Amino acid sequence: MEKDFVLYIPPETFKKGDCSDIVFGSGILEIMAETIEPSGTAFTITSEKRIINEEYDEPVRLSDIREKYPTANMITVIAESALQGWVFRFGNHGEFWEQIGNTAGYA
């Protein structure tokens, strides 16, 4: 897979509606994972910011992010390049990723 992209959306993603296979090749990823304790009385939010350089870093899939936070009830990812960005969420309407918004980028 070539890495000269900011965001790659496989064509089959549009057919199934799940965004798990979306790949980020460069830009900034902000990840927020929310975990609710089984008792329902406490929750934790883990936050991470990653800069992906297409020359040095491997592409990141949304499914990779889910694997990193297996106990999270909800994960929000803001993926931005200079002029555009996307907001994705896992667990909002079920056990799948969906795009919930866009941004104008970080520039």
Jmol script that loads the backbone (N, CA, C; Angstrom):
load data "model"
ATOM      1  N   MET A   1       0.848  -1.177   0.000  1.00  0.00           N
ATOM      2  CA  MET A   1       0.000   0.000   0.000  1.00  0.00           C
ATOM      3  C   MET A   1       0.895   1.242   0.000  1.00  0.00           C
ATOM      4  N   GLU A   2       0.653   2.141  -0.909  1.00  0.00           N
ATOM      5  CA  GLU A   2       1.414   3.377  -0.938  1.00  0.00           C
ATOM      6  C   GLU A   2       0.965   4.278   0.199  1.00  0.00           C
ATOM      7  N   LYS A   3       1.901   5.127   0.678  1.00  0.00           N
ATOM      8  CA  LYS A   3       1.583   5.969   1.818  1.00  0.00           C
ATOM      9  C   LYS A   3       1.482   7.447   1.431  1.00  0.00           C
ATOM     10  N   ASP A   4       1.165   7.755   0.177  1.00  0.00           N
ATOM     11  CA  ASP A   4       1.059   9.143  -0.252  1.00  0.00           C
ATOM     12  C   ASP A   4      -0.376   9.641  -0.093  1.00  0.00           C
ATOM     13  N   PHE A   5      -0.960   9.388   1.048  1.00  0.00           N
ATOM     14  CA  PHE A   5      -2.334   9.774   1.295  1.00  0.00           C
ATOM     15  C   PHE A   5      -2.470  10.280   2.716  1.00  0.00           C
ATOM     16  N   VAL A   6      -3.483  11.065   2.950  1.00  0.00           N
ATOM     17  CA  VAL A   6      -3.826  11.489   4.298  1.00  0.00           C
ATOM     18  C   VAL A   6      -4.863  10.534   4.853  1.00  0.00           C
ATOM     19  N   LEU A   7      -5.873  10.248   4.055  1.00  0.00           N
ATOM     20  CA  LEU A   7      -6.959   9.365   4.474  1.00  0.00           C
ATOM     21  C   LEU A   7      -7.315   8.481   3.293  1.00  0.00           C
ATOM     22  N   TYR A   8      -7.391   7.190   3.527  1.00  0.00           N
ATOM     23  CA  TYR A   8      -7.794   6.264   2.471  1.00  0.00           C
ATOM     24  C   TYR A   8      -9.037   5.522   2.947  1.00  0.00           C
ATOM     25  N   ILE A   9     -10.092   5.598   2.162  1.00  0.00           N
ATOM     26  CA  ILE A   9     -11.330   4.909   2.494  1.00  0.00           C
ATOM     27  C   ILE A   9     -11.547   3.827   1.445  1.00  0.00           C
ATOM     28  N   PRO A  10     -11.405   2.551   1.825  1.00  0.00           N
ATOM     29  CA  PRO A  10     -11.638   1.482   0.858  1.00  0.00           C
ATOM     30  C   PRO A  10     -13.062   1.527   0.313  1.00  0.00           C
ATOM     31  N   PRO A  11     -13.260   1.259  -0.974  1.00  0.00           N
ATOM     32  CA  PRO A  11     -14.600   1.333  -1.575  1.00  0.00           C
ATOM     33  C   PRO A  11     -15.635   0.462  -0.866  1.00  0.00           C
ATOM     34  N   GLU A  12     -15.218  -0.712  -0.358  1.00  0.00           N
ATOM     35  CA  GLU A  12     -16.184  -1.590   0.306  1.00  0.00           C
ATOM     36  C   GLU A  12     -16.698  -1.004   1.616  1.00  0.00           C
ATOM     37  N   THR A  13     -15.988  -0.020   2.168  1.00  0.00           N
ATOM     38  CA  THR A  13     -16.427   0.621   3.412  1.00  0.00           C
ATOM     39  C   THR A  13     -17.782   1.288   3.218  1.00  0.00           C
ATOM     40  N   PHE A  14     -17.992   1.898   2.063  1.00  0.00           N
ATOM     41  CA  PHE A  14     -19.256   2.580   1.817  1.00  0.00           C
ATOM     42  C   PHE A  14     -20.418   1.602   1.738  1.00  0.00           C
ATOM     43  N   LYS A  15     -20.135   0.380   1.295  1.00  0.00           N
ATOM     44  CA  LYS A  15     -21.188  -0.612   1.157  1.00  0.00           C
ATOM     45  C   LYS A  15     -21.643  -1.162   2.494  1.00  0.00           C
ATOM     46  N   LYS A  16     -20.696  -1.389   3.422  1.00  0.00           N
ATOM     47  CA  LYS A  16     -21.076  -2.013   4.684  1.00  0.00           C
ATOM     48  C   LYS A  16     -21.393  -1.015   5.782  1.00  0.00           C
ATOM     49  N   GLY A  17     -20.995   0.245   5.624  1.00  0.00           N
ATOM     50  CA  GLY A  17     -21.342   1.267   6.597  1.00  0.00           C
ATOM     51  C   GLY A  17     -20.415   1.362   7.789  1.00  0.00           C
ATOM     52  N   ASP A  18     -19.531   0.386   8.004  1.00  0.00           N
ATOM     53  CA  ASP A  18     -18.578   0.414   9.109  1.00  0.00           C
ATOM     54  C   ASP A  18     -17.291   1.057   8.615  1.00  0.00           C
ATOM     55  N   CYS A  19     -16.700   1.902   9.427  1.00  0.00           N
ATOM     56  CA  CYS A  19     -15.505   2.643   9.027  1.00  0.00           C
ATOM     57  C   CYS A  19     -14.211   2.016   9.532  1.00  0.00           C
ATOM     58  N   SER A  20     -14.224   0.787  10.026  1.00  0.00           N
ATOM     59  CA  SER A  20     -13.049   0.155  10.639  1.00  0.00           C
ATOM     60  C   SER A  20     -11.831   0.106   9.728  1.00  0.00           C
ATOM     61  N   ASP A  21     -12.051   0.011   8.412  1.00  0.00           N
ATOM     62  CA  ASP A  21     -10.941  -0.148   7.477  1.00  0.00           C
ATOM     63  C   ASP A  21     -10.366   1.176   6.991  1.00  0.00           C
ATOM     64  N   ILE A  22     -10.857   2.286   7.479  1.00  0.00           N
ATOM     65  CA  ILE A  22     -10.318   3.580   7.066  1.00  0.00           C
ATOM     66  C   ILE A  22      -8.883   3.689   7.569  1.00  0.00           C
ATOM     67  N   VAL A  23      -7.998   4.177   6.697  1.00  0.00           N
ATOM     68  CA  VAL A  23      -6.569   4.233   6.985  1.00  0.00           C
ATOM     69  C   VAL A  23      -6.104   5.684   6.995  1.00  0.00           C
ATOM     70  N   PHE A  24      -5.312   6.046   8.007  1.00  0.00           N
ATOM     71  CA  PHE A  24      -4.716   7.372   8.090  1.00  0.00           C
ATOM     72  C   PHE A  24      -3.243   7.255   7.740  1.00  0.00           C
ATOM     73  N   GLY A  25      -2.797   7.982   6.710  1.00  0.00           N
ATOM     74  CA  GLY A  25      -1.415   7.897   6.255  1.00  0.00           C
ATOM     75  C   GLY A  25      -0.538   9.004   6.761  1.00  0.00           C
ATOM     76  N   SER A  26      -1.114  10.173   7.047  1.00  0.00           N
ATOM     77  CA  SER A  26      -0.340  11.275   7.603  1.00  0.00           C
ATOM     78  C   SER A  26      -1.306  12.259   8.257  1.00  0.00           C
ATOM     79  N   GLY A  27      -0.775  13.095   9.114  1.00  0.00           N
ATOM     80  CA  GLY A  27      -1.596  14.090   9.797  1.00  0.00           C
ATOM     81  C   GLY A  27      -1.560  13.902  11.301  1.00  0.00           C
ATOM     82  N   ILE A  28      -2.542  14.477  11.977  1.00  0.00           N
ATOM     83  CA  ILE A  28      -2.618  14.427  13.432  1.00  0.00           C
ATOM     84  C   ILE A  28      -3.852  13.631  13.836  1.00  0.00           C
ATOM     85  N   LEU A  29      -3.665  12.696  14.756  1.00  0.00           N
ATOM     86  CA  LEU A  29      -4.779  11.930  15.309  1.00  0.00           C
ATOM     87  C   LEU A  29      -4.915  12.275  16.783  1.00  0.00           C
ATOM     88  N   GLU A  30      -6.103  12.657  17.186  1.00  0.00           N
ATOM     89  CA  GLU A  30      -6.412  12.828  18.605  1.00  0.00           C
ATOM     90  C   GLU A  30      -7.393  11.731  18.968  1.00  0.00           C
ATOM     91  N   ILE A  31      -7.036  10.947  19.970  1.00  0.00           N
ATOM     92  CA  ILE A  31      -7.829   9.788  20.353  1.00  0.00           C
ATOM     93  C   ILE A  31      -8.300   9.960  21.794  1.00  0.00           C
ATOM     94  N   MET A  32      -9.600   9.796  22.028  1.00  0.00           N
ATOM     95  CA  MET A  32     -10.157   9.845  23.374  1.00  0.00           C
ATOM     96  C   MET A  32     -10.962   8.570  23.602  1.00  0.00           C
ATOM     97  N   ALA A  33     -10.543   7.770  24.557  1.00  0.00           N
ATOM     98  CA  ALA A  33     -11.216   6.507  24.861  1.00  0.00           C
ATOM     99  C   ALA A  33     -11.884   6.623  26.229  1.00  0.00           C
ATOM    100  N   GLU A  34     -13.175   6.344  26.285  1.00  0.00           N
ATOM    101  CA  GLU A  34     -13.951   6.433  27.525  1.00  0.00           C
ATOM    102  C   GLU A  34     -14.330   5.035  27.984  1.00  0.00           C
ATOM    103  N   THR A  35     -13.998   4.717  29.223  1.00  0.00           N
ATOM    104  CA  THR A  35     -14.321   3.412  29.792  1.00  0.00           C
ATOM    105  C   THR A  35     -15.184   3.611  31.024  1.00  0.00           C
ATOM    106  N   ILE A  36     -16.336   2.978  31.043  1.00  0.00           N
ATOM    107  CA  ILE A  36     -17.238   3.044  32.195  1.00  0.00           C
ATOM    108  C   ILE A  36     -17.040   1.786  33.020  1.00  0.00           C
ATOM    109  N   GLU A  37     -16.819   1.962  34.323  1.00  0.00           N
ATOM    110  CA  GLU A  37     -16.635   0.821  35.218  1.00  0.00           C
ATOM    111  C   GLU A  37     -17.911  -0.010  35.272  1.00  0.00           C
ATOM    112  N   PRO A  38     -17.793  -1.321  35.484  1.00  0.00           N
ATOM    113  CA  PRO A  38     -18.984  -2.185  35.518  1.00  0.00           C
ATOM    114  C   PRO A  38     -20.048  -1.730  36.517  1.00  0.00           C
ATOM    115  N   SER A  39     -19.626  -1.099  37.603  1.00  0.00           N
ATOM    116  CA  SER A  39     -20.600  -0.624  38.592  1.00  0.00           C
ATOM    117  C   SER A  39     -21.417   0.550  38.061  1.00  0.00           C
ATOM    118  N   GLY A  40     -20.896   1.209  37.018  1.00  0.00           N
ATOM    119  CA  GLY A  40     -21.589   2.352  36.441  1.00  0.00           C
ATOM    120  C   GLY A  40     -21.401   3.639  37.214  1.00  0.00           C
ATOM    121  N   THR A  41     -20.597   3.610  38.278  1.00  0.00           N
ATOM    122  CA  THR A  41     -20.431   4.792  39.116  1.00  0.00           C
ATOM    123  C   THR A  41     -19.176   5.593  38.788  1.00  0.00           C
ATOM    124  N   ALA A  42     -18.285   5.046  37.963  1.00  0.00           N
ATOM    125  CA  ALA A  42     -17.044   5.758  37.640  1.00  0.00           C
ATOM    126  C   ALA A  42     -16.673   5.496  36.190  1.00  0.00           C
ATOM    127  N   PHE A  43     -15.963   6.438  35.609  1.00  0.00           N
ATOM    128  CA  PHE A  43     -15.457   6.245  34.264  1.00  0.00           C
ATOM    129  C   PHE A  43     -14.111   6.924  34.135  1.00  0.00           C
ATOM    130  N   THR A  44     -13.332   6.474  33.185  1.00  0.00           N
ATOM    131  CA  THR A  44     -12.035   7.067  32.915  1.00  0.00           C
ATOM    132  C   THR A  44     -11.970   7.451  31.441  1.00  0.00           C
ATOM    133  N   ILE A  45     -11.249   8.521  31.184  1.00  0.00           N
ATOM    134  CA  ILE A  45     -11.030   8.957  29.802  1.00  0.00           C
ATOM    135  C   ILE A  45      -9.525   8.964  29.564  1.00  0.00           C
ATOM    136  N   THR A  46      -9.112   8.245  28.545  1.00  0.00           N
ATOM    137  CA  THR A  46      -7.716   8.203  28.153  1.00  0.00           C
ATOM    138  C   THR A  46      -7.582   9.030  26.886  1.00  0.00           C
ATOM    139  N   SER A  47      -6.587   9.917  26.867  1.00  0.00           N
ATOM    140  CA  SER A  47      -6.409  10.796  25.717  1.00  0.00           C
ATOM    141  C   SER A  47      -5.003  10.612  25.150  1.00  0.00           C
ATOM    142  N   GLU A  48      -4.904  10.638  23.850  1.00  0.00           N
ATOM    143  CA  GLU A  48      -3.617  10.442  23.180  1.00  0.00           C
ATOM    144  C   GLU A  48      -3.598  11.290  21.915  1.00  0.00           C
ATOM    145  N   LYS A  49      -2.458  11.889  21.625  1.00  0.00           N
ATOM    146  CA  LYS A  49      -2.297  12.650  20.385  1.00  0.00           C
ATOM    147  C   LYS A  49      -1.119  12.048  19.624  1.00  0.00           C
ATOM    148  N   ARG A  50      -1.343  11.714  18.362  1.00  0.00           N
ATOM    149  CA  ARG A  50      -0.297  11.120  17.539  1.00  0.00           C
ATOM    150  C   ARG A  50      -0.119  11.929  16.271  1.00  0.00           C
ATOM    151  N   ILE A  51       1.131  12.153  15.899  1.00  0.00           N
ATOM    152  CA  ILE A  51       1.442  12.781  14.618  1.00  0.00           C
ATOM    153  C   ILE A  51       1.968  11.679  13.713  1.00  0.00           C
ATOM    154  N   ILE A  52       1.330  11.507  12.568  1.00  0.00           N
ATOM    155  CA  ILE A  52       1.723  10.458  11.634  1.00  0.00           C
ATOM    156  C   ILE A  52       2.432  11.108  10.449  1.00  0.00           C
ATOM    157  N   ASN A  53       3.670  10.721  10.252  1.00  0.00           N
ATOM    158  CA  ASN A  53       4.458  11.203   9.129  1.00  0.00           C
ATOM    159  C   ASN A  53       4.503  10.092   8.093  1.00  0.00           C
ATOM    160  N   GLU A  54       4.002  10.347   6.894  1.00  0.00           N
ATOM    161  CA  GLU A  54       3.889   9.299   5.881  1.00  0.00           C
ATOM    162  C   GLU A  54       5.235   8.725   5.454  1.00  0.00           C
ATOM    163  N   GLU A  55       6.336   9.461   5.679  1.00  0.00           N
ATOM    164  CA  GLU A  55       7.649   8.952   5.286  1.00  0.00           C
ATOM    165  C   GLU A  55       8.216   7.963   6.295  1.00  0.00           C
ATOM    166  N   TYR A  56       7.845   8.101   7.586  1.00  0.00           N
ATOM    167  CA  TYR A  56       8.469   7.296   8.638  1.00  0.00           C
ATOM    168  C   TYR A  56       7.523   6.340   9.353  1.00  0.00           C
ATOM    169  N   ASP A  57       6.259   6.656   9.393  1.00  0.00           N
ATOM    170  CA  ASP A  57       5.317   5.889  10.194  1.00  0.00           C
ATOM    171  C   ASP A  57       4.449   4.977   9.351  1.00  0.00           C
ATOM    172  N   GLU A  58       4.041   3.876   9.948  1.00  0.00           N
ATOM    173  CA  GLU A  58       3.085   2.979   9.314  1.00  0.00           C
ATOM    174  C   GLU A  58       1.699   3.615   9.349  1.00  0.00           C
ATOM    175  N   PRO A  59       0.883   3.378   8.344  1.00  0.00           N
ATOM    176  CA  PRO A  59      -0.491   3.874   8.375  1.00  0.00           C
ATOM    177  C   PRO A  59      -1.246   3.288   9.567  1.00  0.00           C
ATOM    178  N   VAL A  60      -2.260   4.002  10.028  1.00  0.00           N
ATOM    179  CA  VAL A  60      -3.060   3.568  11.175  1.00  0.00           C
ATOM    180  C   VAL A  60      -4.499   3.386  10.726  1.00  0.00           C
ATOM    181  N   ARG A  61      -5.088   2.252  11.080  1.00  0.00           N
ATOM    182  CA  ARG A  61      -6.504   1.987  10.786  1.00  0.00           C
ATOM    183  C   ARG A  61      -7.318   2.221  12.049  1.00  0.00           C
ATOM    184  N   LEU A  62      -8.568   2.554  11.866  1.00  0.00           N
ATOM    185  CA  LEU A  62      -9.455   2.680  13.020  1.00  0.00           C
ATOM    186  C   LEU A  62      -9.532   1.358  13.787  1.00  0.00           C
ATOM    187  N   SER A  63      -9.486   0.244  13.083  1.00  0.00           N
ATOM    188  CA  SER A  63      -9.518  -1.059  13.761  1.00  0.00           C
ATOM    189  C   SER A  63      -8.293  -1.242  14.656  1.00  0.00           C
ATOM    190  N   ASP A  64      -7.128  -0.659  14.273  1.00  0.00           N
ATOM    191  CA  ASP A  64      -5.933  -0.721  15.118  1.00  0.00           C
ATOM    192  C   ASP A  64      -6.159   0.037  16.422  1.00  0.00           C
ATOM    193  N   ILE A  65      -6.828   1.166  16.323  1.00  0.00           N
ATOM    194  CA  ILE A  65      -7.101   1.981  17.513  1.00  0.00           C
ATOM    195  C   ILE A  65      -8.036   1.226  18.452  1.00  0.00           C
ATOM    196  N   ARG A  66      -9.039   0.572  17.912  1.00  0.00           N
ATOM    197  CA  ARG A  66      -9.956  -0.215  18.744  1.00  0.00           C
ATOM    198  C   ARG A  66      -9.208  -1.324  19.477  1.00  0.00           C
ATOM    199  N   GLU A  67      -8.275  -1.981  18.803  1.00  0.00           N
ATOM    200  CA  GLU A  67      -7.483  -3.039  19.434  1.00  0.00           C
ATOM    201  C   GLU A  67      -6.632  -2.505  20.586  1.00  0.00           C
ATOM    202  N   LYS A  68      -6.199  -1.257  20.484  1.00  0.00           N
ATOM    203  CA  LYS A  68      -5.375  -0.667  21.543  1.00  0.00           C
ATOM    204  C   LYS A  68      -6.198  -0.368  22.802  1.00  0.00           C
ATOM    205  N   TYR A  69      -7.485  -0.116  22.639  1.00  0.00           N
ATOM    206  CA  TYR A  69      -8.371   0.207  23.769  1.00  0.00           C
ATOM    207  C   TYR A  69      -9.527  -0.798  23.815  1.00  0.00           C
ATOM    208  N   PRO A  70      -9.242  -2.068  24.112  1.00  0.00           N
ATOM    209  CA  PRO A  70     -10.287  -3.100  24.025  1.00  0.00           C
ATOM    210  C   PRO A  70     -11.405  -2.971  25.056  1.00  0.00           C
ATOM    211  N   THR A  71     -11.158  -2.317  26.184  1.00  0.00           N
ATOM    212  CA  THR A  71     -12.200  -2.204  27.216  1.00  0.00           C
ATOM    213  C   THR A  71     -12.988  -0.904  27.115  1.00  0.00           C
ATOM    214  N   ALA A  72     -12.632  -0.038  26.182  1.00  0.00           N
ATOM    215  CA  ALA A  72     -13.322   1.251  26.063  1.00  0.00           C
ATOM    216  C   ALA A  72     -14.748   1.055  25.562  1.00  0.00           C
ATOM    217  N   ASN A  73     -15.683   1.763  26.189  1.00  0.00           N
ATOM    218  CA  ASN A  73     -17.073   1.726  25.753  1.00  0.00           C
ATOM    219  C   ASN A  73     -17.292   2.617  24.542  1.00  0.00           C
ATOM    220  N   MET A  74     -16.544   3.733  24.491  1.00  0.00           N
ATOM    221  CA  MET A  74     -16.679   4.666  23.382  1.00  0.00           C
ATOM    222  C   MET A  74     -15.306   5.253  23.081  1.00  0.00           C
ATOM    223  N   ILE A  75     -14.975   5.356  21.791  1.00  0.00           N
ATOM    224  CA  ILE A  75     -13.709   5.947  21.365  1.00  0.00           C
ATOM    225  C   ILE A  75     -14.019   7.010  20.322  1.00  0.00           C
ATOM    226  N   THR A  76     -13.441   8.187  20.503  1.00  0.00           N
ATOM    227  CA  THR A  76     -13.590   9.267  19.531  1.00  0.00           C
ATOM    228  C   THR A  76     -12.219   9.564  18.941  1.00  0.00           C
ATOM    229  N   VAL A  77     -12.147   9.667  17.613  1.00  0.00           N
ATOM    230  CA  VAL A  77     -10.902   9.976  16.923  1.00  0.00           C
ATOM    231  C   VAL A  77     -11.129  11.198  16.053  1.00  0.00           C
ATOM    232  N   ILE A  78     -10.278  12.194  16.234  1.00  0.00           N
ATOM    233  CA  ILE A  78     -10.266  13.368  15.364  1.00  0.00           C
ATOM    234  C   ILE A  78      -8.999  13.249  14.524  1.00  0.00           C
ATOM    235  N   ALA A  79      -9.163  13.105  13.225  1.00  0.00           N
ATOM    236  CA  ALA A  79      -8.042  12.938  12.297  1.00  0.00           C
ATOM    237  C   ALA A  79      -7.983  14.185  11.421  1.00  0.00           C
ATOM    238  N   GLU A  80      -6.838  14.887  11.486  1.00  0.00           N
ATOM    239  CA  GLU A  80      -6.756  16.147  10.748  1.00  0.00           C
ATOM    240  C   GLU A  80      -5.496  16.248   9.909  1.00  0.00           C
ATOM    241  N   SER A  81      -5.664  16.848   8.748  1.00  0.00           N
ATOM    242  CA  SER A  81      -4.544  17.281   7.929  1.00  0.00           C
ATOM    243  C   SER A  81      -4.597  18.809   7.950  1.00  0.00           C
ATOM    244  N   ALA A  82      -3.780  19.440   7.161  1.00  0.00           N
ATOM    245  CA  ALA A  82      -3.740  20.904   7.196  1.00  0.00           C
ATOM    246  C   ALA A  82      -5.070  21.556   6.820  1.00  0.00           C
ATOM    247  N   LEU A  83      -5.763  21.012   5.826  1.00  0.00           N
ATOM    248  CA  LEU A  83      -6.948  21.692   5.306  1.00  0.00           C
ATOM    249  C   LEU A  83      -8.272  20.953   5.497  1.00  0.00           C
ATOM    250  N   GLN A  84      -8.234  19.760   6.062  1.00  0.00           N
ATOM    251  CA  GLN A  84      -9.479  19.031   6.282  1.00  0.00           C
ATOM    252  C   GLN A  84      -9.305  18.033   7.420  1.00  0.00           C
ATOM    253  N   GLY A  85     -10.423  17.613   7.961  1.00  0.00           N
ATOM    254  CA  GLY A  85     -10.368  16.646   9.048  1.00  0.00           C
ATOM    255  C   GLY A  85     -11.673  15.884   9.163  1.00  0.00           C
ATOM    256  N   TRP A  86     -11.631  14.798   9.925  1.00  0.00           N
ATOM    257  CA  TRP A  86     -12.772  13.918  10.087  1.00  0.00           C
ATOM    258  C   TRP A  86     -12.890  13.523  11.547  1.00  0.00           C
ATOM    259  N   VAL A  87     -14.109  13.298  12.002  1.00  0.00           N
ATOM    260  CA  VAL A  87     -14.341  12.843  13.366  1.00  0.00           C
ATOM    261  C   VAL A  87     -15.062  11.499  13.280  1.00  0.00           C
ATOM    262  N   PHE A  88     -14.492  10.503  13.952  1.00  0.00           N
ATOM    263  CA  PHE A  88     -15.048   9.158  13.962  1.00  0.00           C
ATOM    264  C   PHE A  88     -15.320   8.731  15.401  1.00  0.00           C
ATOM    265  N   ARG A  89     -16.318   7.887  15.582  1.00  0.00           N
ATOM    266  CA  ARG A  89     -16.630   7.382  16.924  1.00  0.00           C
ATOM    267  C   ARG A  89     -16.964   5.900  16.858  1.00  0.00           C
ATOM    268  N   PHE A  90     -16.432   5.176  17.838  1.00  0.00           N
ATOM    269  CA  PHE A  90     -16.751   3.761  18.019  1.00  0.00           C
ATOM    270  C   PHE A  90     -17.648   3.639  19.242  1.00  0.00           C
ATOM    271  N   GLY A  91     -18.703   2.842  19.127  1.00  0.00           N
ATOM    272  CA  GLY A  91     -19.552   2.572  20.282  1.00  0.00           C
ATOM    273  C   GLY A  91     -20.702   3.537  20.476  1.00  0.00           C
ATOM    274  N   ASN A  92     -20.894   4.462  19.574  1.00  0.00           N
ATOM    275  CA  ASN A  92     -21.975   5.433  19.720  1.00  0.00           C
ATOM    276  C   ASN A  92     -23.343   4.794  19.480  1.00  0.00           C
ATOM    277  N   HIS A  93     -23.438   3.969  18.452  1.00  0.00           N
ATOM    278  CA  HIS A  93     -24.697   3.297  18.111  1.00  0.00           C
ATOM    279  C   HIS A  93     -24.549   1.786  18.046  1.00  0.00           C
ATOM    280  N   GLY A  94     -23.455   1.266  18.579  1.00  0.00           N
ATOM    281  CA  GLY A  94     -23.190  -0.170  18.532  1.00  0.00           C
ATOM    282  C   GLY A  94     -21.697  -0.424  18.466  1.00  0.00           C
ATOM    283  N   GLU A  95     -21.333  -1.653  18.230  1.00  0.00           N
ATOM    284  CA  GLU A  95     -19.932  -2.065  18.211  1.00  0.00           C
ATOM    285  C   GLU A  95     -19.313  -1.864  16.827  1.00  0.00           C
ATOM    286  N   PHE A  96     -19.309  -0.634  16.344  1.00  0.00           N
ATOM    287  CA  PHE A  96     -18.733  -0.320  15.037  1.00  0.00           C
ATOM    288  C   PHE A  96     -18.314   1.137  15.007  1.00  0.00           C
ATOM    289  N   TRP A  97     -17.459   1.474  14.035  1.00  0.00           N
ATOM    290  CA  TRP A  97     -17.001   2.849  13.814  1.00  0.00           C
ATOM    291  C   TRP A  97     -17.955   3.555  12.856  1.00  0.00           C
ATOM    292  N   GLU A  98     -18.141   4.845  13.081  1.00  0.00           N
ATOM    293  CA  GLU A  98     -18.911   5.660  12.148  1.00  0.00           C
ATOM    294  C   GLU A  98     -18.343   7.068  12.117  1.00  0.00           C
ATOM    295  N   GLN A  99     -18.471   7.719  10.979  1.00  0.00           N
ATOM    296  CA  GLN A  99     -18.045   9.108  10.877  1.00  0.00           C
ATOM    297  C   GLN A  99     -19.161   9.966  11.434  1.00  0.00           C
ATOM    298  N   ILE A 100     -18.796  10.870  12.355  1.00  0.00           N
ATOM    299  CA  ILE A 100     -19.816  11.723  12.971  1.00  0.00           C
ATOM    300  C   ILE A 100     -19.629  13.201  12.665  1.00  0.00           C
ATOM    301  N   GLY A 101     -18.551  13.546  11.936  1.00  0.00           N
ATOM    302  CA  GLY A 101     -18.364  14.952  11.601  1.00  0.00           C
ATOM    303  C   GLY A 101     -17.127  15.202  10.779  1.00  0.00           C
ATOM    304  N   ASN A 102     -16.937  16.478  10.441  1.00  0.00           N
ATOM    305  CA  ASN A 102     -15.768  16.949   9.682  1.00  0.00           C
ATOM    306  C   ASN A 102     -15.220  18.189  10.362  1.00  0.00           C
ATOM    307  N   THR A 103     -13.949  18.482  10.082  1.00  0.00           N
ATOM    308  CA  THR A 103     -13.356  19.722  10.572  1.00  0.00           C
ATOM    309  C   THR A 103     -12.703  20.437   9.390  1.00  0.00           C
ATOM    310  N   ALA A 104     -12.268  21.655   9.610  1.00  0.00           N
ATOM    311  CA  ALA A 104     -11.608  22.427   8.570  1.00  0.00           C
ATOM    312  C   ALA A 104     -10.094  22.207   8.567  1.00  0.00           C
ATOM    313  N   GLY A 105      -9.576  21.295   9.394  1.00  0.00           N
ATOM    314  CA  GLY A 105      -8.142  21.033   9.457  1.00  0.00           C
ATOM    315  C   GLY A 105      -7.474  21.867  10.521  1.00  0.00           C
ATOM    316  N   TYR A 106      -6.191  21.641  10.724  1.00  0.00           N
ATOM    317  CA  TYR A 106      -5.471  22.328  11.801  1.00  0.00           C
ATOM    318  C   TYR A 106      -4.819  23.623  11.376  1.00  0.00           C
ATOM    319  N   ALA A 107      -4.780  23.931  10.081  1.00  0.00           N
ATOM    320  CA  ALA A 107      -4.119  25.155   9.611  1.00  0.00           C
ATOM    321  C   ALA A 107      -4.996  26.374   9.813  1.00  0.00           C
TER     322      ALA A 107
END
end "model"
wireframe off; spacefill off
backbone 0.3
color backbone group
